[in-house]
């Protein structure tokens, strides 16, 4: 196992950005950059031992300056949506950027953590990215210290370990926005990928993709992945929830106990034989089937478009800042943020 560092480009301010390749002895290799703490590459062998890059992204730093689909990005301080672009905490109202039809999406499209330059420290088989975020930045309270460590293990795991602290109560809900295609980043649509998820409930939404607050059973709906099925099987069903967001783009309530690292998903791609298992200690996951990926050029001149990649974004539920009935993402002096998500290839 080793980490290899290379030059990846310079920001508009002239800051040097590096790509760090983290590999194991079994042919798995992740490429991460200190701009946005972004996962740019993930090479994983197929059933014949051929390693291919299975995550969507770009070849150059400059293309990540826009990155409207958030390819590979670390999202923070709050991932997903906050209704009304505001929330109340300890009796005080906090106004956020209105960047999603009256709501807030992914904190801020230009100043969020996915557009920040992070400090980087290399480990034996890992890279730890850290940043400091000031009180009031993007509307969120508290001086915050954040880290995310990417590791590649000999068990073919890509492990993401997040930590955070704040000197005031605030909202901390980070995630990784990688789009996977187990047939290769330049593969076709992901409709034939077979997904199993240990999630008996999901959070229905209203227009704007803000949850109603209800935990609805998946029983008898297109949202039931408790028995493995192809992603495309029900994605175009005559279902109001699917129509609201053009397919799957919802939060699933994961079975098991929050705070306990547990396997919650398995994804299989039959032509390559790749199988990905996903673990987290968080209460939810946003399964996004890439419905709204804008057609654009990706790595190696690949053409990306709708549903050519899927995301499994582990998280607290969307709009939890305004939903006291949801698990709390409030962190501060008395509660440190510390969570792990693992993508394992078997």
C-alpha positions as CSV (number, residue, x, y, z in Angstrom):
1,X,0.0,0.0,0.0
2,X,1.3,3.4,-0.8
3,X,0.4,7.1,-1.5
4,X,1.7,8.8,-4.6
5,X,1.4,12.6,-5.0
6,X,1.3,14.4,-8.3
7,X,0.6,18.0,-9.5
8,X,-3.1,18.4,-10.6
9,X,-3.3,22.1,-11.4
10,X,-3.7,25.6,-9.9
11,X,-6.8,27.4,-8.6
12,X,-7.8,30.8,-10.0
13,X,-5.8,32.3,-7.0
14,X,-2.7,30.3,-8.0
15,X,-3.0,27.8,-5.2
16,X,-1.3,24.4,-6.1
17,X,-3.6,21.4,-6.1
18,X,-2.3,17.9,-5.9
19,X,-3.8,14.5,-6.7
20,X,-3.0,11.7,-4.2
21,X,-3.2,8.1,-5.5
22,X,-3.9,5.6,-2.7
23,X,-3.6,2.0,-3.7
24,X,-3.5,-1.5,-2.3
25,X,-1.8,-4.7,-3.5
26,X,-4.9,-6.0,-5.2
27,X,-5.2,-3.5,-8.0
28,X,-7.5,-1.0,-6.3
29,X,-6.5,2.6,-6.5
30,X,-8.3,5.9,-5.5
31,X,-7.3,9.3,-6.7
32,X,-8.3,12.2,-4.5
33,X,-7.5,16.0,-4.7
34,X,-7.2,18.7,-2.0
35,X,-9.6,20.9,-4.0
36,X,-13.0,20.0,-2.6
37,X,-11.6,16.8,-1.1
38,X,-12.9,15.3,-4.3
39,X,-12.7,11.7,-5.3
40,X,-11.5,12.0,-8.9
41,X,-10.7,8.3,-9.7
42,X,-11.5,4.9,-8.3
43,X,-9.9,2.0,-10.2
44,X,-11.4,-1.4,-9.3
45,X,-10.6,-4.8,-10.9
46,X,-13.4,-6.7,-12.7
47,X,-14.0,-10.4,-12.7
48,X,-11.1,-10.9,-15.1
49,X,-8.8,-8.8,-13.0
50,X,-8.9,-5.7,-15.3
51,X,-9.0,-2.5,-13.3
52,X,-11.2,0.3,-14.6
53,X,-12.1,3.7,-13.3
54,X,-15.7,3.4,-12.0
55,X,-16.5,7.0,-10.8
56,X,-17.6,10.0,-12.9
57,X,-15.4,13.0,-13.0
58,X,-13.0,15.2,-15.0
59,X,-9.4,15.1,-16.3
60,X,-8.5,18.7,-15.3
61,X,-8.8,20.9,-12.2
62,X,-10.4,23.7,-14.3
63,X,-13.4,21.5,-15.0
64,X,-14.1,21.0,-11.3
65,X,-14.4,24.8,-10.9
66,X,-17.9,24.4,-12.2
67,X,-18.9,20.8,-11.5
68,X,-22.6,21.4,-11.5
69,X,-23.4,17.8,-10.7
70,X,-20.9,17.7,-7.7
71,X,-18.9,14.8,-9.2
72,X,-16.9,13.1,-6.4
73,X,-17.2,16.1,-4.0
74,X,-17.2,16.3,-0.3
75,X,-20.3,18.3,0.6
76,X,-20.6,20.5,3.7
77,X,-21.3,21.8,6.1
78,X,-24.7,20.5,5.2
79,X,-25.5,18.1,2.4
80,X,-28.8,17.9,0.7
81,X,-31.7,20.4,1.2
82,X,-32.9,22.7,3.9
83,X,-36.4,24.0,3.3
84,X,-36.9,27.7,3.0
85,X,-33.2,28.2,2.9
86,X,-33.3,28.8,6.7
87,X,-33.5,27.1,10.1
88,X,-33.8,28.0,13.7
89,X,-31.4,26.8,16.4
90,X,-31.4,27.7,20.0
91,X,-34.0,30.4,19.4
92,X,-32.0,32.1,16.6
93,X,-32.9,32.1,12.9
94,X,-30.1,31.4,10.4
95,X,-30.6,32.5,6.7
96,X,-28.8,30.4,4.1
97,X,-28.2,30.8,0.4
98,X,-31.4,30.5,-1.6
99,X,-30.0,28.4,-4.5
100,X,-32.6,25.8,-5.2
101,X,-36.0,27.3,-5.9
102,X,-36.5,28.9,-2.4
103,X,-34.5,26.2,-0.6
104,X,-30.9,25.6,0.2
105,X,-29.0,22.8,-1.6
106,X,-25.5,21.5,-0.5
107,X,-24.8,24.7,1.6
108,X,-23.5,26.9,-1.2
109,X,-22.7,26.2,-4.8
110,X,-19.6,28.4,-4.8
111,X,-18.4,28.6,-1.2
112,X,-19.3,25.1,0.0
113,X,-16.6,22.6,1.1
114,X,-16.6,21.1,-2.4
115,X,-15.0,24.4,-3.7
116,X,-12.5,24.8,-0.8
117,X,-8.8,24.1,-0.8
118,X,-8.1,21.7,2.0
119,X,-4.9,21.0,3.8
120,X,-3.6,17.5,3.2
121,X,-1.5,15.0,5.2
122,X,-0.4,11.7,3.8
123,X,-0.6,8.5,5.7
124,X,0.7,5.0,4.9
125,X,-2.5,4.1,3.0
126,X,-4.6,7.3,3.5
127,X,-4.8,11.0,3.0
128,X,-6.4,13.3,5.6
129,X,-7.9,16.6,4.3
130,X,-8.7,19.3,6.9
131,X,-10.1,22.8,6.8
132,X,-11.3,25.5,9.1
133,X,-14.6,27.3,8.6
134,X,-15.5,30.5,10.3
135,X,-18.6,31.5,12.3
136,X,-21.3,32.8,10.0
137,X,-19.8,31.6,6.8
138,X,-22.6,30.6,4.3
139,X,-25.0,31.4,7.1
140,X,-24.0,28.6,9.5
141,X,-23.0,29.3,13.1
142,X,-19.8,28.3,14.8
143,X,-16.1,28.2,14.1
144,X,-15.7,24.7,12.7
145,X,-12.8,22.3,12.2
146,X,-13.5,19.6,9.7
147,X,-11.6,16.6,8.4
148,X,-12.2,13.7,6.0
149,X,-9.7,10.8,5.7
150,X,-9.7,8.6,2.6
151,X,-8.2,5.2,3.1
152,X,-7.8,2.2,0.8
153,X,-7.5,-1.1,2.6
154,X,-6.3,-4.6,1.7
155,X,-9.9,-5.7,2.0
156,X,-10.7,-3.6,-1.1
157,X,-12.4,-0.9,1.0
158,X,-12.6,2.8,0.2
159,X,-13.1,4.1,3.7
160,X,-14.2,7.7,4.4
161,X,-13.8,8.9,8.0
162,X,-15.3,12.4,8.8
163,X,-14.7,14.4,11.9
164,X,-15.9,17.8,12.9
165,X,-16.1,20.2,15.9
166,X,-17.6,23.6,16.4
167,X,-17.5,26.2,19.2
168,X,-21.2,26.8,18.8
169,X,-24.1,24.6,18.1
170,X,-24.4,24.2,14.4
171,X,-25.6,21.9,11.6
172,X,-23.0,19.3,10.5
173,X,-24.1,16.8,7.9
174,X,-21.3,15.9,5.4
175,X,-21.5,13.5,2.6
176,X,-19.6,12.3,-0.5
177,X,-21.3,12.9,-3.8
178,X,-19.5,10.3,-5.9
179,X,-21.4,8.9,-8.9
180,X,-20.6,5.2,-9.5
181,X,-20.9,3.2,-12.7
182,X,-19.6,-0.3,-12.0
183,X,-19.3,-1.0,-15.7
184,X,-16.8,1.9,-15.9
185,X,-17.2,5.6,-15.7
186,X,-17.8,5.7,-19.4
187,X,-20.3,2.9,-19.3
188,X,-24.0,3.1,-20.4
189,X,-26.9,4.0,-18.1
190,X,-27.1,2.3,-14.7
191,X,-30.6,0.8,-15.2
192,X,-29.2,-2.8,-15.2
193,X,-27.2,-2.4,-12.0
194,X,-28.8,-4.6,-9.3
195,X,-29.4,-2.8,-6.0
196,X,-30.3,-4.2,-2.6
197,X,-30.9,-1.9,0.3
198,X,-31.7,-2.7,3.9
199,X,-34.2,0.2,4.3
200,X,-37.8,-0.4,5.3
201,X,-38.8,3.3,5.2
202,X,-38.1,6.4,3.1
203,X,-38.9,10.1,3.5
204,X,-41.5,11.2,0.9
205,X,-41.1,14.8,-0.5
206,X,-43.1,17.7,-1.7
207,X,-42.2,19.8,-4.8
208,X,-38.7,21.0,-4.3
209,X,-37.6,17.7,-2.8
210,X,-38.2,18.7,0.8
211,X,-39.4,15.9,3.0
212,X,-42.9,16.0,4.5
213,X,-41.6,14.7,7.8
214,X,-43.3,11.3,7.3
215,X,-41.4,8.0,7.4
216,X,-43.3,6.0,4.8
217,X,-43.0,2.3,4.3
218,X,-41.4,1.0,1.1
219,X,-43.8,-2.0,1.2
220,X,-45.6,-2.2,-2.1
221,X,-43.9,0.8,-3.7
222,X,-41.1,1.3,-6.3
223,X,-38.9,2.3,-3.3
224,X,-38.7,-1.3,-2.0
225,X,-35.1,-2.5,-2.5
226,X,-35.1,-4.9,0.4
227,X,-35.1,-7.7,-2.2
228,X,-32.4,-7.0,-4.9
229,X,-33.7,-5.7,-8.2
230,X,-32.5,-3.7,-11.2
231,X,-32.4,0.1,-10.6
232,X,-34.3,0.5,-13.9
233,X,-37.1,-1.9,-13.0
234,X,-39.5,0.6,-11.4
235,X,-37.7,3.9,-12.0
236,X,-40.2,5.1,-14.6
237,X,-43.3,3.8,-12.7
238,X,-46.5,5.8,-12.6
239,X,-45.7,7.2,-9.1
240,X,-46.1,10.7,-7.9
241,X,-42.9,10.6,-5.8
242,X,-40.8,9.5,-8.7
243,X,-42.4,12.1,-11.0
244,X,-41.5,14.9,-8.6
245,X,-37.8,14.4,-9.0
246,X,-37.7,12.5,-12.4
247,X,-36.8,9.2,-10.8
248,X,-35.0,8.1,-7.6
249,X,-33.7,11.0,-5.6
250,X,-34.9,10.4,-2.1
251,X,-33.6,9.6,1.4
252,X,-34.0,6.1,2.6
253,X,-34.2,5.4,6.3
254,X,-31.6,2.7,7.0
255,X,-32.5,-0.3,9.1
256,X,-30.4,-0.7,12.3
257,X,-29.2,1.7,14.9
258,X,-27.6,5.1,14.2
259,X,-24.1,5.2,15.4
260,X,-23.5,1.5,14.6
261,X,-21.5,0.7,11.5
262,X,-23.6,-1.6,9.4
263,X,-23.9,-2.9,5.8
264,X,-26.9,-1.4,4.2
265,X,-26.5,-1.8,0.4
266,X,-25.1,-4.1,-2.2
267,X,-24.8,-3.1,-5.9
268,X,-24.0,-5.6,-8.7
269,X,-23.0,-5.1,-12.3
270,X,-23.3,-8.4,-14.1
271,X,-21.2,-7.8,-17.2
272,X,-18.0,-6.9,-15.2
273,X,-18.9,-9.0,-12.1
274,X,-18.2,-6.0,-9.9
275,X,-20.0,-6.0,-6.6
276,X,-20.0,-3.0,-4.2
277,X,-21.1,-3.2,-0.6
278,X,-21.7,0.0,1.4
279,X,-21.5,0.5,5.1
280,X,-22.3,3.5,7.3
281,X,-23.1,4.5,10.9
282,X,-25.4,7.3,9.8
283,X,-29.2,7.1,9.8
284,X,-29.9,7.7,6.1
285,X,-28.8,7.6,2.5
286,X,-29.8,9.7,-0.5
287,X,-30.0,7.3,-3.4
288,X,-29.8,9.4,-6.5
289,X,-30.0,7.7,-9.9
290,X,-28.4,10.6,-11.7
291,X,-31.7,11.7,-13.3
292,X,-30.5,15.2,-14.0
293,X,-26.9,14.8,-15.0
294,X,-26.4,17.5,-17.7
295,X,-24.9,16.0,-20.9
296,X,-21.2,17.0,-20.7
297,X,-17.7,15.7,-21.5
298,X,-16.1,13.7,-18.7
299,X,-12.8,11.8,-18.2
300,X,-11.1,10.4,-21.3
301,X,-13.6,12.3,-23.6
302,X,-16.5,10.1,-22.2
303,X,-19.9,11.6,-22.6
304,X,-22.0,11.8,-19.4
305,X,-25.7,12.2,-19.3
306,X,-28.8,11.4,-17.3
307,X,-28.6,8.1,-15.3
308,X,-25.1,7.2,-16.3
309,X,-24.1,7.1,-12.7
310,X,-25.7,6.7,-9.3
311,X,-24.9,8.1,-5.8
312,X,-25.3,6.6,-2.4
313,X,-24.9,9.6,-0.2
314,X,-24.8,8.6,3.5
315,X,-26.3,11.4,5.6
316,X,-28.8,12.8,8.1
317,X,-32.2,13.2,6.5
318,X,-32.8,16.2,4.3
319,X,-34.2,19.2,6.1
320,X,-33.4,17.7,9.5
321,X,-32.5,21.2,10.6
322,X,-36.3,22.0,10.4
323,X,-37.6,18.6,11.4
324,X,-37.2,17.9,15.1
325,X,-38.8,14.5,14.5
326,X,-35.8,13.5,12.4
327,X,-32.4,12.4,13.8
328,X,-30.5,15.5,14.9
329,X,-27.5,16.9,13.0
330,X,-26.8,19.5,15.6
331,X,-23.2,19.5,16.7
332,X,-21.3,21.8,19.0
333,X,-19.1,22.1,22.1
334,X,-20.9,19.1,23.7
335,X,-21.1,16.9,20.6
336,X,-18.4,16.1,18.2
337,X,-19.0,14.9,14.6
338,X,-17.4,11.6,13.9
339,X,-18.7,9.2,11.3
340,X,-17.6,6.5,8.8
341,X,-18.8,5.3,5.4
342,X,-17.2,2.4,3.6
343,X,-17.5,1.3,-0.1
344,X,-16.1,-2.2,-0.3
345,X,-15.6,-4.2,-3.5
346,X,-15.9,-8.0,-3.3
